[in-house]
Amino acid sequence: MSLTYTAGSLVAARGREWVVLPESAADMLVLRPLGGSEDDIAAVFPAFEEVRPAEFAAPSPSDVGDQRSAGLLRTALRIGFRSGAGPFRSLASIAVEPRAYQLVPLLMALRQRTVRLLISDDVGIGKTIEAGLIAKELLAQGEATRLTVLCSPSLAEQWQSELREKFGIEAELVLASTVSRLERGLDLGQSLFDKHPYTIISTDFIKSTRHREDFVRHCPDLVIVDEAHSCVTADDAGQGAASGTNQLRHELLRKVSADADRHLLLLTATPHSGKESAFRNLLGLVRPELASLDLESPAGRARLAEHFVARKRADVREYLTKEDGLADDSLVQRTAFPSDRWTKDEPYKLNPEYRALLDDAIAYARDRVAAAGEQGRREARIAWWSVIALLRSMVSSPAAAAQTLKTRSESATARTAQEADALGSPVAADSADNDRLEGMDVAPGAAESEEAGARLLELSERAAELVGPAGDAKLKALTRHLKGLIADGYSPIVFCRYIPTAEYLATQLEGKLGRRTKIAAVTGTLSPQQRLERIEQLAAESAGDAGAGGEAPDPAARRVLIATDCLSEGVNLQHHFDAVVHYDLAWNPTRHDQREGRVDRYGQKRDQVRVITMFGEDNGIDGKVLEVLFMKHRQIMKDLGISVSVPDETASGVTDAVVEWLLLHGRQGSQESLFDLDGHQESLDRIEREWNSAAEREKTSRSKYAQRAIHPEEVAREVAAVRAALGGAEEVRDFAVEALRDLDALVRDPADGTGDFTAQAGGAPAGLRDALAATLGGRLVEEDRQIPFRTTPAIGRGEAALVRTDPAIGAIASYVLDSALDANTPGPRPARRCGVVTTDAVTVRTTLLLVRYRFHLTLPSRTGERQLVAEDARILAYEGMPSRARWLDDDATAALLAARATGNTHEQLVRNQIARDLGALPDLAGHLTDYGTRLASELDASHRRVRRANEEIVRGLKVVPQEPADVLGVYVYLPQQPAAASASTVSGAEA
């Protein structure tokens, strides 16, 4: 006759202990390994396999450890938890420790039945992390079952990497380049979006009618939209290519958001970059009623605050302080954003030969535009874009100029003027739309017809002769600036507009910046994955082989990356680079923000990022663009403390005026101000009014509509609860260092302030070596190479992140826990389940217990109730004898973990003391049960507090403790006695 097991009870099967889950039936048990995650769940059939009740054995008095055993065992246990009992179901299973301010959107989300949020935090604050937290939590709670991220193709692989590495979500890329392969794996009649529950979809790909309609029909119940401002249009939008694209996206999102039960997260750092109606349309996607709210009224702003969060760096640089309304700064969290950008505009002058070439090119352009204007509107627009391509390439580099002069213009094939604009604008202008970055770094063409060929070919040959520092003063100036940055210890990125320029610079700079400086170029000729690999290769080469033979990286090594704007979005580079050089001046300041944002963001170790903007003071173009666009942009940023994107129409209006002026006045008029020229003042005034209006809307948004739905005190309460249950980053690092040293690994801790260290596992037990080899790679462990342990989750192959969910940290914790529970484990055992310590940290006999609790959770949701079994580990301590225990509060208990032995303890006394406490454990059962009941009540209150705004989700919530609790460890602290110890003692380091 088979036994019936209740949910939460322990059973033994397959050589290990399991927790019975609520999904079990009489003939089939659904089991999770004790301390394991939901990924380890297994089904066992008692009719065919042996299953028996398991009781957690008490510690043995003969297996005694040192004074650090309690702390090591406690941390190993908490690291192993993947199913915590708190209201945030996902925090135990993610590979990142969120900043406290990043919990605000999560708290907002959990108070909504259907999550609808517009997250507009400043660039670099961590919107991806905030969205990932919400997605992981909704999936973990069963509130969502499928997920799609809509983003530009250049951001797709970055999203895939973030979701996989930080949140354990394996998402499939659905791009134009992958869809054929994915569709070949479909069953008859099956949708791509049904087969793959988690997808990252290119907004370019989804624009096609066939895929768009299929996506809407099979759309997941959770959708994240990145760069959401590019997915709406103003009510009076024109008919340009960019506007048409945005209209298609807006139409798609209207259909997606029309399902009132679908969760929707919209992410953008610039919700007000366009017109007011575009912002209203964005709000309408969140909730239709938000589009018509009176945002001037307190009631309207309060309603919006439930769905809208927007913070600057200054708002979160120091968070949970007394200034935020808290009683003290005990939970303050300081986030290491760079304090400021050091910026400098560096002019250069063309040499005589280059000036002559540019003058001849301008003369050709003037003639060509004049001739085309007499031929018709189509011819005029083709000539216009060809001329812009010619002039931009000419001031970029001789390599780009030579290529452009030999290449047919993209717009030359246009049949209408409108088509010429659609073809010519993307490759000649600089759109703020991130979706239009991919493929836009090719050198544009300037040749329109065979008749122009001879003249352009002659200019091309002259440009090719100017290659190198002798003929190219701009290259010479760059070399000087890079040497200065390298001498000051910086590793810069040099951004160029065109592929030929980037490749030219990489070739010319090789060997010119010092023997220890490595250089690489990344352009649109590489796939997104190849770009990442090239960057990682450059980082590894410039750091030296830090792992082989115990060699340390070369501190004098530097790296220089030459890149086009294919890297200005989508790749986070703050871990490898700390300076930006704008070699080619973009024609939209927003593009410079995007470039600089790659390194000036959370995780940048430099307090000050350096930015150098190079401009030609005598080429007739750069100076005017800098004067009109960039000075205004910087002033707005200085006034508001944030960047306000420049609308494409505004930027193109200015640059069109610059080119028209150049063709009329030539390069020699460069000393005149563009504002002083007849015919341009009215358009420039209009542009300034539009820009000021956008800035004012952004300012209003930040002040009036700032997030006030969640008070910092509420965040502080949840942060404290999470830390109490799961521990923090410092605890994980201390555990890893201590455990590896105790397990005979060779640990090198430079104590350089970074928190990073390395370890060689060659001397560690075979079981640990095998576990590390499985996660880090066999060669690394077999050859006894250094394993880098990093404080940042952004790690390379063969490295470990000092976060509780990193596989290598999990392997160490599992070994420490398993070896503590199995006294027959060969080799060193850092943690033991018993210990007796003589210490001056106590004045009376004190006992610390490490206790594991299990809870039955009933979590209501809009899809029905979920029954879960969760675990929690707590330390409890009492003074005196067990029969008259005086229980300590949490702070006094935690302080015992830091106690150190100050005297020796007699071996017989050790055995007697441990035996006394172990024998008295039944007397403590009542208190342990009461504590579990109180803990369940606290957890219940925490769940209700987090979801308090949603009565439907709170109704039916239950948290019930499973009895009995498991006592994992018993540790006795004896006060220091003045009398000398007898000859037969156990040292404090062994007791």
Secondary structure, 3 states (H helix, E strand, C coil): CCCCCCCCCEEEECCEEEEECCCCCCCCEEEEECCCCHHHCEEECCCCCCCEECCCCCCCCCCEECCCHHHHHHHHHHHHCCCECCCCCCHHHCCCCCCHHHHHHHHHHHCCCCCEEEECCCCCCCHHHHHHHHHHHHHHHCCCCCEEEEECHHHHHHHHHHHHHHHCCCCEEECCCCHHHHHHCCCCCCCHHHHCCEEEEECCHHHCHHHHHHHHHCCCCEEEECCHHHHCCCCCCCCCHHHHHHHHHHHHHHHHHCCCCCEEEEECCCCCCCCHHHHHHHHHHHCHHHHHCCCCCHHHHHHHHCCEECCCHHHHCEECCHHHCCCCCCCCEECCCCCEEEEEEEEECCCHHHHHHHHHHHHHHHHHHHHHHCCCHHHHHHHHHHHHHHHHHHHHCHHHHHHHHCCECHHHHCCCHHHHHHHHHHHHCCCCCHHHCCCCCCCCCCECCCCCHHHHHHHHHHHHCCCCCCCCHHHHHHHHHHHHHHHCCCCEEEECCCHHHHHHHHHHHCCCCCCCEEEEEECCCCCHHHHHHHHHHHHHHHHCCCCHHHCCCCCCCEEEEEECHHHCCCCCCCCCCCEEEECCCCCCHHHHHHHHHCCCCCCCCCCEEEEEEEEECCCCCHHHHHHHHHHHHHHHHHHHCCCCCCCHHHHHHHHHHHHHHHHHHCHHHHHCCHHHCCCCHHHHHHHHHHHHHHHHHHHHHHHHCCCCCCCHHHHHHHHHHHHHHHCCHHHHHHHHHHHHHHCCCEEECCCCCCCCEEEECCCCCHHHHHHHHHHHCHHHHHCCCCEEEECCCCCCCCCEECCCCCHHHHHHHHHHHHHHHCCCCCCCCCCCCEEEEEECCCCCCEEEEEEEEEEEEEECCCCCCEEEEEEEEEEEEEECCHHHCEECCHHHHHHHHHCCCCECEEHHHHHHHHHHHHHCHHHHHHHHHHHHHHHHHHHHHHHHHHCCCCHHHHCCCEEEEEEEEEEEEEEEEEECCCCCCCCCEECCCCC
